[in-house]
Amino acid sequence: MAAAARLVTRRRFAGALLVIATLAGTSPLFAAPGTEEPTTSLADELSGMAKAEYIAGRALYADGDYAAALIKFQSALDASKDNRLLWNLGVCHRGLRHYAEASRLLERYVREGGPRVTDAERAEANQFIAGLRPYVAAVSVHASEAGASVFLDDKLVGVTPLEKYLVDIGQHTIVLKKDRFADHSAALTVTGTTDVLLDVKLPHEGRLVVRAGAGDTIAIDGRVVGSSSHETSLSTGVHKLRVSAPGKKASESEIVIEDGAVRAVDVSLDNSGLPLWAWVGLGAVAVTGASVAGYFIFRSDDPARPGPVLGTMQPYTHQTGVRF
């Protein structure tokens, strides 16, 4: 078959041994060196929607639109279940500089390509994977609790223990989540080639339920978290709770959170910026003043008429706590 009719041509990146598929016609997958090419192409074997999506993906790839080509090739794979298309997905991700995902797809291509993938093609895929190795690292995440969900840059990638998950070079964030435990977040720098091991101890947690007045501001450990009422998970131990509102005396207290337990706190603020004991004291002064006034209003020059008896009130203190 003429070279112009080949579906796949191959270029090697100097020093990286990267094999990049490009489009040049409608030939089958490339054949092993020194052997005759297959008589049918992947396009010939696909049919219906799978074939249409595959052909559209080839055109998009040729135009350099790797993201759109990726969508089309994935659609063709979903429709046909032909795992040879994993090559096409891999080279699209390589074009998008998603080195780790390209490696994962090509590893699947080697494992799952089936008998129609030749030994030479598997060898080339392995060579492709080796060329990507300097741009990825295998990250393992171990935790004090098994079964914790591992999120890489907000994407769920597995559960602990997570072994040798490929990650692109660069800055990343890993978050571990598990019921009854506080979330654990860690920054991760991947330089490539060197594998990374994270060993994490998950802190235990309980629940805090705060019920306050309408519009009251609720802050936990110095951070405003809501108003009126709030429920959240907190790591076990002591936390600071503050409830405040304009014109009212703030309530501040320390709350102990126990592992697996729910702590409910009801908070009712005073109706002014003055503490309740101050209002009680002022009430006592007012009562005393009224008594004195009454004494002068109702006193009589008649020495036989007794005057009012002045009383006292004690202050009350209250506190609320492309393979192509």
C-alpha positions in Angstrom: 0.0 0.0 0.0 1.4 3.4 -0.9 2.9 5.5 1.8 0.5 8.3 1.1 -2.4 6.0 2.0 -1.0 5.2 5.5 -3.2 6.2 8.4 -0.4 6.6 10.9 3.0 8.1 10.5 5.4 8.3 13.4 7.8 10.9 14.6 10.2 10.6 17.5 11.0 13.5 19.7 14.8 13.9 20.0 16.0 12.5 23.3 12.5 11.6 24.5 11.7 8.6 22.4 8.2 9.9 22.0 6.1 8.4 19.2 3.4 10.7 17.9 0.7 9.6 15.6 -0.3 11.9 12.7 -2.9 11.6 10.1 -2.1 11.0 6.4 -4.9 9.1 4.7 -7.0 6.1 5.5 -4.7 3.2 6.1 -5.0 0.6 8.9 -3.0 0.6 12.1 0.7 0.3 11.3 2.0 -3.2 10.8 5.0 -4.8 12.5 8.3 -3.9 10.8 9.2 -6.2 7.9 5.6 -7.6 7.6 2.9 -6.8 5.2 0.3 -4.4 6.4 -3.2 -5.6 7.3 -5.6 -5.7 4.4 -8.3 -3.8 6.3 -8.1 -0.6 8.3 -9.7 0.3 11.6 -12.0 2.6 9.7 -13.0 -0.4 7.5 -13.8 -2.5 10.6 -15.9 0.2 12.3 -19.5 0.9 11.3 -22.4 3.2 12.0 -22.0 5.9 14.6 -18.6 4.5 15.7 -17.1 4.9 12.2 -18.6 8.4 11.8 -17.2 9.5 15.1 -13.8 8.0 14.3 -13.6 9.7 11.0 -14.6 13.1 12.6 -11.9 12.5 15.3 -9.2 12.0 12.6 -10.1 15.2 10.9 -10.1 17.2 14.2 -6.7 15.6 15.1 -5.3 16.6 11.8 -6.4 20.1 12.4 -4.7 20.2 15.8 -7.9 20.3 17.8 -6.9 17.5 20.2 -9.6 18.3 22.8 -12.4 17.9 20.3 -10.7 14.8 18.7 -10.6 13.3 22.1 -14.3 13.6 22.5 -14.9 12.0 19.1 -12.5 9.1 19.7 -14.1 8.4 23.1 -17.5 8.3 21.5 -16.2 5.9 18.9 -14.8 3.7 21.6 -18.0 3.7 23.6 -20.0 2.7 20.5 -17.6 0.1 19.2 -15.8 -1.3 22.3 -12.7 -1.6 20.1 -9.9 -1.0 22.5 -7.4 -0.2 19.7 -8.9 3.3 20.0 -7.2 3.6 23.3 -4.1 4.5 21.3 -6.0 7.4 19.7 -7.1 8.7 23.1 -3.6 8.4 24.4 -2.0 10.5 21.6 -4.7 13.1 22.0 -3.9 13.5 25.7 -0.2 13.7 24.8 -1.1 16.5 22.4 -2.9 18.3 25.3 0.2 17.7 27.5 -1.7 15.4 29.8 1.2 13.1 30.2 0.0 11.0 33.1 -3.4 10.3 31.4 -1.7 9.5 28.1 0.5 7.0 29.9 -2.5 5.3 31.6 -4.4 5.0 28.3 -1.4 3.5 26.5 -0.9 1.0 29.4 -4.5 0.0 28.9 -3.9 -0.3 25.1 -1.1 -2.7 25.8 -3.2 -4.8 28.2 -6.6 -4.6 26.6 -5.9 -4.1 22.9 -6.7 -7.7 22.1 -5.3 -10.0 19.5 -5.6 -7.4 16.7 -2.8 -5.4 18.3 0.6 -6.8 17.2 3.6 -7.4 19.4 5.4 -4.6 17.5 2.6 -2.2 18.3 2.7 -3.1 21.9 6.4 -2.6 21.9 6.0 0.9 20.4 3.3 1.8 22.9 5.7 0.8 25.7 8.4 2.9 24.1 5.9 5.8 24.0 5.2 5.3 27.8 8.9 5.3 28.6 9.4 8.5 26.7 6.7 10.2 28.9 8.2 9.0 32.2 10.3 12.1 32.8 7.1 14.2 32.8 5.2 12.2 35.4 5.7 10.7 38.9 4.0 7.8 40.6 2.3 9.0 43.7 1.3 6.6 46.5 -1.0 7.8 49.3 -1.1 5.8 52.6 -3.3 6.9 55.5 -4.0 5.9 59.1 -7.5 4.8 57.9 -8.1 2.6 54.9 -10.9 3.5 52.5 -10.3 7.3 52.7 -11.3 9.0 49.4 -8.3 10.6 47.6 -9.0 13.8 45.6 -6.3 15.1 43.3 -7.0 18.7 42.2 -10.7 18.2 43.1 -10.9 14.9 41.1 -11.6 11.6 42.9 -8.7 9.3 41.9 -9.1 6.4 44.4 -9.1 5.4 48.0 -6.4 4.7 50.5 -4.1 2.9 50.2 -3.5 4.4 46.8 -0.5 2.9 45.0 1.6 4.5 42.2 -1.0 6.8 40.7 0.6 8.7 37.8 0.6 12.5 38.2 1.8 15.2 35.8 4.7 17.4 36.8 3.7 20.6 38.5 1.9 21.8 41.6 -1.1 19.8 42.9 -3.4 19.6 45.9 -4.4 16.3 47.5 -7.3 16.0 49.8 -8.3 12.9 51.8 -12.0 12.5 53.0 -13.5 9.9 55.2 -16.7 9.8 57.3 -16.2 10.7 61.0 -12.7 12.1 60.2 -11.7 15.7 59.5 -10.5 16.3 55.9 -6.8 16.4 55.3 -5.3 18.6 52.6 -1.7 18.7 51.4 0.2 20.5 48.7 2.1 18.3 46.3 5.0 19.3 44.1 5.8 16.8 41.3 9.2 17.3 39.5 8.9 14.1 37.4 10.7 10.8 37.4 11.0 10.6 41.2 8.1 8.8 42.8 6.3 10.3 45.8 4.9 8.7 49.0 2.4 10.6 51.2 1.8 9.1 54.7 -1.2 10.8 56.3 -2.7 10.5 59.8 -6.4 11.4 59.6 -7.7 13.4 62.6 -10.9 12.1 64.2 -14.0 14.3 64.2 -17.4 14.9 65.6 -20.4 17.1 64.8 -21.3 20.6 66.2 -24.8 22.0 65.9 -25.3 25.6 66.9 -28.8 27.1 67.3 -28.8 30.9 67.7 -31.2 33.8 67.2 -32.4 34.9 63.8 -29.6 36.9 62.1 -27.0 36.1 64.8 -23.5 35.6 63.4 -21.8 32.3 64.2 -18.0 32.0 64.2 -15.9 28.9 64.9 -12.2 29.2 65.7 -12.2 32.8 64.5 -13.9 32.2 61.2 -17.5 33.2 60.4 -19.4 30.1 59.2 -23.0 31.1 59.1 -25.9 32.8 60.8 -29.0 31.8 62.9 -28.0 28.1 62.9 -25.1 26.0 61.7 -24.1 22.4 61.6 -20.6 21.2 60.7 -18.0 18.5 61.3 -15.0 19.4 63.4 -11.8 17.6 64.5 -11.9 16.2 68.0 -10.7 18.6 70.7 -11.5 22.1 71.9 -12.9 24.8 69.6 -13.9 28.4 70.2 -17.5 29.4 69.5 -18.6 33.0 69.2 -22.1 34.2 68.5 -22.7 37.9 67.9 -25.2 40.5 66.6 -25.3 44.3 66.4 -26.6 45.8 69.6 -26.2 42.6 71.6 -23.5 41.3 73.9 -21.5 38.5 72.1 -21.4 35.0 73.5 -18.0 33.4 73.6 -17.3 29.8 74.8 -15.1 26.8 74.3 -16.7 23.7 72.9 -15.3 20.2 73.3 -15.9 17.9 70.3 -15.7 14.2 71.0 -15.0 11.5 68.4 -18.2 10.4 66.6 -20.4 12.5 68.9 -22.9 15.3 68.2 -22.6 18.4 70.3 -25.6 20.7 70.3 -25.4 24.3 71.6 -28.3 26.7 72.0 -27.2 30.4 72.3 -29.5 33.3 73.2 -28.0 36.8 73.2 -29.0 39.7 75.4 -31.1 42.4 73.7 -28.5 45.1 74.0 -24.8 45.8 74.1 -25.0 45.7 77.9 -24.8 42.4 79.7 -28.0 41.2 81.5 -26.6 41.9 84.9 -26.2 45.6 84.0 -29.9 45.8 83.0 -30.9 44.2 86.3 -28.7 46.7 88.1 -30.2 49.6 86.2 -33.7 48.2 87.0 -32.8 48.3 90.7 -31.7 51.9 90.4 -34.9 52.8 88.7 -37.0 51.1 91.3 -35.0 52.9 94.0 -35.4 56.2 92.3 -39.1 55.7 91.9 -39.4 55.0 95.6 -37.5 58.1 96.5 -39.7 60.2 94.2 -42.7 58.6 95.7 -41.5 59.5 99.1 -41.2 63.2 98.2 -44.5 63.2 96.3 -46.5 61.5 99.0 -44.7 62.6 102.2 -46.9 64.6 104.6 -46.0 67.0 107.1 -48.1 64.9 109.4 -45.5 63.2 111.5 -47.9 60.4 112.2 -48.1 59.4 108.6 -45.3 57.1 107.8 -43.2 57.5 104.6 -42.4 54.7 102.2 -39.8 52.1 103.1 -36.9 52.0 100.7 -35.7 48.6 99.6 -32.7 47.1 97.9 -32.3 44.6 95.0 -29.2 42.5 94.6 -27.6 42.5 91.1 -28.2 39.3 89.1 -25.4 37.9 87.0 -26.2 35.9 83.8 -23.7 34.4 81.3 -24.1 32.5 78.0 -21.5 30.5 76.7 -4.2 8.3 18.2 -3.8 5.1 17.3 -4.9 6.0 13.7 
